[in-house]
Amino acid sequence: MPKIPASLVLALFVCLTGPAGAADMIADGAFEKGQDGFWATGGVALSRERGKLCADVEAGGEPWDRLLGVNDLEFSPGTSYRVTVAMEARERHSFPIMVQRNAEPWTAQATFNAETKAGKAEFSAVFQATEAEPAQIIFQLGGAEKSWRVCLDDVAINEAKSDEITSAARDAMHALPALVNQAGYFLDGPKRATILSDAAEPLPFKLEDAAGMVVGEGVAAPAGFDETVGADTQIADFSAFATAGEGYRLIVGDKKSYPFSVGHDVYGKLRVDALSWFYPQRSGIKIKGDIAGEAYARPAGHVQESPNRGDSQVTCLTGKVAAKLYGKDWTCDYTLDVSGGWYDAGDQGKYVVNGGIAVAQLLGTFERGLVYGKGASPVMSDSLSRIPENGNGIPDILDEARWELEFLMKMMVPDGQPLAGMVHHKVHDTKWTEVPMPPHLDPELRALHRPSTAATLNLAATAAQGARLFASYDEVFSKQLLAAAQKAWLAAAANPVLYAPDSDGHQGGGDYGDTDITDETYWAAAELYITTGEAKYLTTLKASTYWAGPVFPAVGAFDWRSVAGLGRLDLALYGDNLPEDDKAMIRASVVSAAKNFIGLQKKEPFGHIYRPADNRYDWGSNQLILQNMIVVSAGYDLTGERPFLDSVRESMDYIFGRNAMNISYVTGYGSVFAKNQHSRWYAHQIDDALPNPPVGTLAGGPNSTLVDDVAKARLKGCRPQTCYIDDIMSWGTNEMTINWNAPLVYIASFLADAR
């Protein structure tokens, strides 16, 4: 019996009518000769009855706990195939059908969603093979509330014809139901769904409750052709509906949307889950199962215990790689204890510039709740997230931020050394490890990379920000942070500008190259001025091209490489010590940018705040959408005007299912969600003994630049919004990182607070 991976690699599917073709790759798929090779796992009883294969499925379990399948299929990579199945059942059931490798690592080539109804139904789909390894097709039948039965007939897999391939790509879009926010809608907020249809006339729709009763009706409005999906769109607006409840569905024609809720508190739980996600990312500490969940328990990573080389005595990178990157003159003869901090993403690297923006946005979440939540926001709580520090008298979100802030300070070059006060850009393995690789089993040597001005200014900014927020809770730590911030600021000015290289040959870690430090200078000066009020920082700010210039590009307000927007937002929200004219100018610029984003949003059929140049979705497009939402949220905090709040609420719809993939990009939220994000220890797709990512993990999202082998093989020619696959090895579309979950925490907290 084959080993079963708990993975769902999302693919668009086509439900067509008509009989299945003659069996080609499937032996006796008509079940007439008693020679079929279908098997079933526990919980599924098979019987052959009158030319059909019938499966009696026990209730409960996950979808992959009740399987039906057939092995030893051989495909030619690059060739497209058509799968057809005739089904008969007594009621409606939706379940995945997967084509995947026969053996480890059980690589999936395609995943479809099939649906039975009372009576007969036909399923047909086209997919492109990506490998020649022996494969299997499996039906994931588990998860039902009660036992059920399905009978299959005329199961066939044949090479697809060219016209079938073309029509499949077109019809797949049109086969999607109304695309909704699967997490839910606010009772008093906008409630819209997107429909992909080339219908010339506006489409009628119905709203159905959990009992199947129609509770609302309307007519969708055509929204034009969307280049990012290659389809015509319509928008169903049911904002007037204001009855709280669970299990609502939108019906257009004979297709029902995924269920969703309507209520007052949509994202309160998400705030907790997205923040709690950071605890298992911690380096240098044992992750406790009674806190994170038993599946996530593990020994401390990188603490000088075999096979780890550890992070407590790390030397600088040497040899040919170092000479190529930084020149022959750079070296260091010291070791640093750089234990602690967060693992950046799905690898064990720790990067100051990525850690900087991530910790800044957690600190920003707290400061926003403190100032604009009027002290009543749950972010002030000492029991908000799942961490060991609960009950220590300090808000949990500050406890989590401290874990990273302490690491960032450890990355500073010691006194008496060349470049003293500068900050090492990153620390990571000198060779890439394989997947999976839990942190405590990582055997590779660790090395510090040369300091960079960008990393130094990141520490100056975040430590200054932390100093003012910890002042009421830990005066000693607050003073330590401020001293580190001022020391880093002076070191950045006293030394020649050191840029991080664009590429280090991918020797065990990411690049994080940056050849512009003007934005980091502006950000650091902003945080130091807000915290200290010293005139010298204001002088630096006013000398910057960012002082009165634009800082929020439409493609994405800011990210780790472009951080001027962070400085502008904090000056607007917390710069009370600014001269009145300057304060008014800064705040007006943020409100203006927020209004501009709303204007762009109104043109988007999917309701999100994002339209990149040439319609090409960027790496980490989901977090760029969230960053744009943060700018609009600031517009609301500064003015109290409702359109800003409604804009943020609607843009969140895209993240949770109102997108062309019909998927929630946050693990554990919605009916279908990403759960195979790229990670070396959340690697259940490859190893059953390891878990999927924790609930609350954000996936990077569609990326028009196909950089990994999985995306190159399976997403060739994809429309921008469909350049995504929920596969652990698609790190270009499905990565998880600290600087993507941090803005998710911010927006979830904002939406949970702003009522």
N, C-alpha and C positions, 0 to 999 in steps of 0.2 A: 504494500500500500504506500502511495507517495506521501512524503512529508508535506505539510500544508503551510504555506506562508499566509500571514494575515495582511495581505496587501491588496489594494485596489488601485490600479493604474488607470486614471480616468481617460476614457476615449469617447468621442461622440458616437452615437449609434443611430441606426436607421431601422424603423419598423415598417416593413413593406408587406403588402398582401400578395397572395399567390402561392402556389404549391412549391415546396422545396424541390430542388433539382435532384437528379440521380446521384447517389452517393459516389464520391470519387475517392477522397482520402479516408472517409469513414467506412469501415467494413460493416456491411449489413446495417446501415443506418436506417433502413426501412423496417428492421426487426421482423423479417419474414423467414429467415433461415436458421435462427437460433445460433448465429455465429458472431454476434457483436462482441466487442471487448469492453463494454462499459462496466465500471466498478462503482462502489459506493463506500463511504466511510460510516462509522457508527452513527446511529440516529437516522439513517436512511435505509429503508427496506425496499429492494428492487423485485419487481415481478414482470414477466413478459406476458402480455395479454392481448390476443387478437391483433397481432402486428404492431403493438405499441410497447414501449418501455415505460412502466409506471413506477413512480417513486413515492413511497409513503414516508413523510418527513415528520420527525418528532418536533414538538414545540421547543422554544428556547435556544440558548446559545447565541453565538455570533454567526454571521453569514457563513464564514469559513469552517464552522464546526459541523456542518451537514453538507457533505459533498457528493456529487455525482460527476463522473468523468470518464475519459478514454485516453489512453497513452499512445506513444510511438507515432506521432505525426511528424512528417518531414517537410519543411518549407524551404523555399529558395529566397534568401534575403533580397529585398527590393521588389519582390513580386507581390501583387495584391491578390487577396483571396476573398471569396464570398462565403459566409457562414449562413446556413438556413436551418430553421427548426420549426416544426409544427408542434403546438402545445395544446393540451386540454386540461382544464381544471374546473373546480366548482366555484372558485371565487378569485378575486384579484390578489395577486402577489407580485411584488417587484423584487428582482434578484439579479446579482451580477453573473455574467458569463465571462470566463477568462481563457485566453490562450497564453500559455507560459511554458517555460522549459520543464522537462520531466524531472530534473534533479537539481540539487543546489547549484547556484543560488536562486533557483526557481524564478528566473528573470521573466517578467511578463512582456509579451509582445502586443497584447491588446486586451482591453477590458470593456465590456458593454453592459448596459442595463436592459434586461428583458422583463416583460410584464405579462402575466396571465390575466384572464378575466373569466367570468362564468361562461363556460363553453369553450370554443376553439379560438386560438390566436396564432398568428404567424410571426416569426422573428427572422429578420435578415439583416446582415451587416457586412460591410467590406472593410478589410484592414490590410496594411502592408506589412509583410514579414520582415523582421530585423535580424534574424540569425538562423543558422542551419542546424543548430543542436536539436536533438529529438524533443518534441513538444507534446503537450497534452491540452485538451480543452476540458474545463471544469465548470460545473454549475454550482454556485454557492447558495444553498437553499435554506440555511439556518436563520435564526433570529425571529421566527414568527411567534405570535402570542399563543397560538394553538396549533395542534397538529394539522397537516394539510397534505394533499395529494396532487401530483402533476404527472401527466403522461406525455411522453415525447414520441414523435414519429418523424420520418424523413429527415433525419439529421444528416447534413451534408456540408462538406467544405470543398469548394471547387475554385480553380483559378478564375479570377474575375476578368470580365471583358472590359475593354477600354471605356465603353460608354457607361458601364456600371460604376467604374472608378470615379468618373467625372460626376455622375449623378449622385453617387453616394456622398461625396464631399458637399454637394449643394443641398441634398435632401437632409443630411445630418443636422444642419442648422435648423431647417424648417420643422424637423421632428421634435425639437426641444419644446417643452411646455413653457408657460409664462415663467420668466426668471425673477425670483423673489428673494428678499432677505430672509434666509432660512432661520436666522436667529430671532427675528421678530421686528415689529414696528411699534413706535411709541403711540400711545392712545391719542395724544394731541399733536402728533407730528405728521409729516408727509408720508404717504403710503402709496408707493408706485412700483410697478413691475414692468419689465421689458419683454416684448414679444417679437420674435424674429419671424417675419412673414412678408411675402411679396404680394399679399392681397391688396387690390386696388382700393377697396373700401375699408373704412374703419371697422375693426372687429368687435363684436359684442363679447362681453365677459360676464361671468358670475362669480360671486364669492360664496363659498360653502363652508359651513362650520364643521366641527369634528363629528357631529352626528349625521352629516350628509345633507343637512337642510340648507337651502339657498337663503342667505341673509343679506345679499346685496347684488346689484346688477349695474352694468355700465357699458359704455362704448369706448374703446381705446382710440387714441389719437395718433395718426401716422407721424413718425418722427424722422423719416428720411433714410437714405442709404448710409450705412456706417462702414467706412473703409477698414476699420480695425477688425471687423468680423466678416466683411464681404456679404452683407445681407441687408435687406430693408427692415426697418424697425417700426414698431408701434409701442405706445406707452399706455398702460392701464393705470388710471389714477383712481384710487378708492380712499383718498385721504379723509373724506367725510364720514367714513365708517368709524364709529367710536364705541365699540363694545368690547371690553376686555375678554380674552379667552385664549385657549390653545387649540392647535390642530386645524386652523383655517387653511383653505386651499383656494387658489384662483383657477377657474375653469375657462378655457378658451377652446371652443369646438369640443372635441372629445378628449382633450389632454388636460390633466390636472397638474398644478404646480406641486412642488414639495410643500409640506405643511409648515406653517409659521404661527407665531403668537402675536397678540396685540395686547399691550399693557403699559404700565407706568415705569417699571424697572426692567429694562432690556439688557443693560450691560453691567449691572452691579456685580454679578458673579464673574464676568470676564475680567473686571479690574483685579479681582483676587487671583484668578488663574494665570493671567498674563504676568502679574508680578511674581507669583509663586514660582513661575517658570525659571527665574534666575537662580534659585537655590541649588537645583541639581546641576547648574552650569558652573558652580563654584569649583575652583581649583584649590588643592591643599587642605581639604577638609573632608572627613567622612560624611557621606550623604546618608542620612538616617531614614530607614523605611517607614518608621512610625510618623514621620513628618512629610516626606515626599511621596510616600506610597511604596509598598514593598518591592514593586517592580523596578523602582528607581534607586534602591539602596545600592551603595558601592563603597569600597574603601577609598580613602583619600588618594587623589591623583598627584603625582609629581612631588613626592615628599622624601626623596632619597631612599626609598625602600624598593629593593629589587622586585621586578626588572627595571623600574624607573631609574633614570639618572638624576631626576629631581630638579627643583627650582630654587633650592636654598643656597647653592654654591655654583652659580652659572657664570661662565667666562664669556668673553667676547668672541664673535665669529672670527676665524682666522683662515689662512690658506688662500688658494687661488680665487675662490668665490668672493671672499672679503676684499681682496686686492682689486678684483674686477669691478666690484660694486662701489667701493669707497676709496680706492687708491692705495698705493703701497705705504703711504705715510700714516694711515690711520691704524692704531692698535690700542690695546689697553692691557694692563698687567694686574687688574683687580678682578675679584669675583663679587657678585651681588646676590643677596637673598631676595629673589623676586617671586617668592611663593605667594599664594593667594590670588585674588582677582577672579575674573570670570573667563572661562574658555570662550573664545570669540564666537565660534559657530559650531560646525560639526567636526572640527579638528581640535587639536589641543594647543593651538597658537593663542597668544595674548598680545594684542596690538593696542598701543596707547591711543592712537587717533580714533579707532573704533570704540575703544572703551571710554574715551572722552565724551563723544556725543551721546553714547548710551547712558552713562552715569549722569550726564547733564540733563537728559530728558526725564530720568527718574527724579532727580532733584527738582526739576521744573514742575513735574506732576505734584510734588509735595508743596512747592511754593505757591502754585496756582490754587490748590485746595486751601492753603493757609490764608491767602489774601482774598481770593474771590469766592471761596467757600465759607468765608466769614467764621472760620474756626470750627465749623460743624461738619466738614467733609470727613468721610471715613479714612482719608489718607493720613489723618492725624492719629489714627488708632495704633495702639501697640499690639494689636492682635489681628491685623488686616490680612497678612499672608502666612503661608506655611513655611516658617523658618525657625531655627533653634532659639532665636533671640526674643521670641514672644514673652511679654511680661517684664522686660528689663527697664521699662520707663522711657524708652525712646521709640518713636513711631517706626513701624516695621520698614517702611519704604526708605527711611534714613539708615536703618541697620543694613539693608541690602546695598544701598549706595556706598556705605562705609567700606564694605568688603572690597569694592573696586577702588575707591579712593586711596586706601592704604597701599594697595598694589601699585597704583600709579606713582605714588611718592617713592616707593622702593626702586623705581626705574630711573631715578635721578643719579647722575654721575657724582661720586663722592667728592667732598672738599679735598683740595690738594692735588687733584688729578686734572690733566688737561680737559677742558670743556666742563669743569665743575659747575653744577647747577643745571646743565642741559639734561635732557631726558632721552633715554634710549627709545628708539622707535618701536621696537617689538622684541619678543622672545618666543622662540618656537623650535621645533625639531629641526635638525640639519638634513633629515631625509623624510619624505612622505611615508606615513604608515598606511597600511591597508585598511579596508573596511570589511568587517568591524574591528574596532580597537578601543576597548574601554580605557579611560585615562590611566588607571592604576596599572595597566599592563603595557603601557607604551615603553618600549625599550630604547628609543632613540636618544642620542645626545642632544641636549638643549644648548642654545647659544643666544647671546645678546647681539642685536644689530646696532650699528652706529647710531648715536643720538641724531635727532632731526629737530630743526626749528619748529616744525609743525607740532611734533609731539610735546616739545617744551612748552609751547603756548597753549596746548590742550590742557596740560597740567595747571598752568597759570589760571586758565579760565575756570576749570571745574573745581579746583581747590578754593578759589576765591568765592565761587558760588556756594560750595559746601560750608565755608567758614561762616557765612551769615546765617545759614539755616541750622547749623549745629550749635550756634552760640547759646541758645536757650536750653540746650540739652546736655552739652558736654563742652564746657568752656576750654578745657585743656586741648581737646582735639580741634576745636574751632581755631584756637591760636596756632596750633601746629599746621593746620591747613593754610591759614593766611600767610604764615612765614614761608611755606613751600611755594605758594602762589607768587609772592613777591620775589623770592629767590629765582624762580624759573623765569619770571618776567625780565629781571636784570640780566640773567645769563643769555637769554635770547637776544637781547640788545647788545651785549658785550662781545659776542662771538660772531664770526662770519656766518652768513645764512647757510644752513646745511639742509639740502633738500633730500627727501627720501627718494630712492631710485624707482623708476617705473617698473623695473623687473629685476628680480634676483634669481631668475632662472627657475622659479618655483621650487626652491630647495627646502621643502618641508613646511612652507607657510605661504600666506598671501603676501602680495607686494605692498599695497597701500602707498603707492608713489604719489607725490604731490610737489609741484614746482611753483606753487604760489602760496605765500604765507601772509599776504595782506589781509585775507579774511580771518585767519587765526589771530592776527594782531588786533584787529578790530574787536573780535569776540572777547579776547582776554582783557583788553582795555575796558570794555563794557562791564564785564563782571567785576573787575577790580574797582571800577568807579562806583558801581552800585553798592558794593560792600564797604568801601572806605570813604567815598566822597572826596578823595584827594584830587586836586585840580590837575595834576600832571597827567592823569589818565584821561580826563576830559580833553586836555590839549591834544593828546594822541588821537582820540576819537575824531575831533574836529579836523585833524590833518588827514584823515583817511578818506579815500575816494568813496568809501561806503557811508560816510556821515550823512550826506543828503542824496546819495545816489541809490539806484535800485539794488535790491538784495534778494528778491524773490522771483526767480525765473519761473515761467509757466510749466516747464517740464518737471520741476520739483523744487520746492521752496529752499531746501537745503539737504545736505547729507554730510557724511564724514569728511569729504574733501572740500566742501563749500559750506562754511559754518557762519558766514556773516549774518545770515538770517536769524541764527540763535541769539547773537548779540543784539540785533534790532528788536526782536520780540521782548527780550528781558529788559531792555531800556524802556520800551513802551509800557510794559506791564508793571515793572518794579523800580523804574528810575525816578523815584519821587524827589531825589536830591538834584535832578537836572534843573537848570534855569527854566522858568516858565515857558519862554518862547521856544526853547529847544525841546522841551517836553511836548509841547503842542505839535511841533513839526514831526517829531518821531512818532507820536501816537497817530497823527493824521496819515502818515505814510503806511502804517500797518493797516489801518481801517481801509485805506484806498486799495491796498493790495488784496485785502479780504474781499472787497467788492468786486475787484477784477476777477478773482477766482470764481465768485458766484456767477459772474457773467459768462465765463468759460463753461461752467457746469451746466448752465441752462441749455447749452448746445449739445450736451452729451445724452444720447439715448439711454445710457446705462446709469445716469445720475451721479457719476463720480467726478471728482475734481482732478482731471488729468487729461492732457492732450499733448503728447510729446511731438517734437519736430518730425516731420515726414511720417507721422503716425507709428513710429517704431517704438515699441515698449522697451524701457530700459531695464537693466539688471536691478532686481529689487523693486520692481514697479509698484508693488503693494505698499511698501514703506514710503515711497515717494508720494503716493496718494494720501497716506496718513499725515505726512509732513505738511502737505498743502492744507489738509483739514485743520492742522494745528494753527496755521495762520488765520484761517477763518474763525476758529474758536477764539482767538485773541480779539478779533473784531467784535465778537459777542461780549467778551469780558470787558472790553473798553467802552462799549456803547449800550449794552443790554438790549440791542435791537434783535427781534425775533428772526428775521431772515437769515442771520448768521447761524443761529442754532439749527434752524431747519436745514440749512445747507450741509452742515456737518452730519446731521442725522441721515440725510439722504445719501451722502457720499459713502457712508458706512455700508449701505445696502450692497454695493459692489463687492466688498470684502467678504460678505457672508452669502453670496450666491446669485446676486443680480449681475451676472457676468456670462460671457459666452460659453464658459466651461460648465455652468450650472453647478458650481461647487463652492462650498465655504472654504476659504483659505486659512481658517483657524481650526486646529485640531480639537475635536470634541464638540463643535458647535454646528448645528444644522443636521440635515438628513444625510448628506454626502459631504465629507470634509477631507482635506489633505491630512495624511497621517504617515507618509513615508519621506518626510523631509530629510535632506542630506545630513547624516550624522554618523559618527564612528561608534557611538554607544547606544543611540536610540535606533537600533538596526534590525528590528523584527523582520523586515522584509527579507533579510539575508540569513538571520539566525533566530530561530524560534525562542531561544533562551533569553533574548534581549527584548526590551519593550519598544513600542512605538514612541514617538515624542510625547511629552506630557500634554494634557489638556491645556489649551491656551497658547499653543505654539503657532506663530505666524509663518506661513510659507512665503518665499520671495515673490512668486508670481510670474506672469508671462514675461518673457525676455526675447525680443526679436533677434538678438545676436545669439546664435546657437553655438555654445562654447564647449559643451560636454558631449561625449560620444552617444549617450542615449538620446539627447535632443537632436543631434545631427542625423541620427538614423531614423528617428520616429517623428520629427516635427518639420522635416524639410518642406519648404513652401508654405508654412503655416501663416495664417493671418495673425497680425500682432497680438490680438487678445486671446488667441488660441495657442500661442507658443508656450505652452505649459504642460508638464506631465508630472504626476505624483509618483515619482520614482526616486529611490534613495540615491541613485548614481547620477541623477540630473541636477548637479549642483548649480548649474547656471539658471535653472528655473525654480528649483525646489529647495534652496538652501534655507536654513534658519540661522539667525544671528542675533547677538545682543542688541545691536543698533536697529534691528527691525522690531523686536518685541518691546523695546522701550517706548517708541511712539504709540504702539498699541496700548500700552499701559496708560499713557497720557490721554489718549482720546477716549478710551473706555471710562477713565475716571471723570473726564470732563462731561461726557454724556450721562454718566450716572449721577453727577452732581447738578447739572444744569437742567432744572425742571421748570 
